[in-house]
């Protein structure tokens, strides 16, 4: 937990300096068995499903000028002292406002659908961007967007930068809240994330937003639409 950026090569080098005579292969195997992976890329959270429709990426060279122009979602893993959980969040690109989030111990689509439905209580985007993971290409997820005439955009496979705003959110959440706390269980993790997202939205000034908070920019932008 002190070095979440360590993959098996750096972990092996560190162990050797501590006088443990281990090979890269052994450390890779042990880390895999213990569920330990570096912050990037982490466990595979984006797995396409055979037969699901894949939508084109709509945001190449698009200028993000206003609130509710583009929303996106993603899943990341949250390491704890014993195992990990999955976190899904929906974010507005212009304001960086976290509209909704959900935790789950499994990778089924249900918690992603729940986050989407909660987010849509706060507005409707023109475009909704996701990766090609099975949770987001499922009919349960895409049908909600299509029924509200929201255009669906999907990242190219292996192109994390297509969803860069939420990738930055994951980095911020993990380094500011998750790694320093080292949560013991799902209940304490949920409470900690609840407090953090409240702080992130309403108190944490953002340099890219002229030192305003995401909530200030989102609420002001929503009123001007």
Buried (B, 14 or more C-beta within 10 A) or exposed (E): EEEBEBBBEEBBEEBBEEEEEEEEEBBBEBBEEEEBBBBEBBEEBBEBBEEBEEBEBBBEEEEBEBBBBBBBBBBBBBBBEEEBBBBBBBBBBBBBBBBBBBBBEEBBBBBBBBBBEBBBEBBBBEBBBBBBBBBBBBEBBBEBBEEEEBBBBBBBEEEBEBBEBBBEBBEBBBEBBBBEBEBEEBEEBBEBBEEBBEEBBEEBEBEEBEEBBBBBBBBEBBEEE
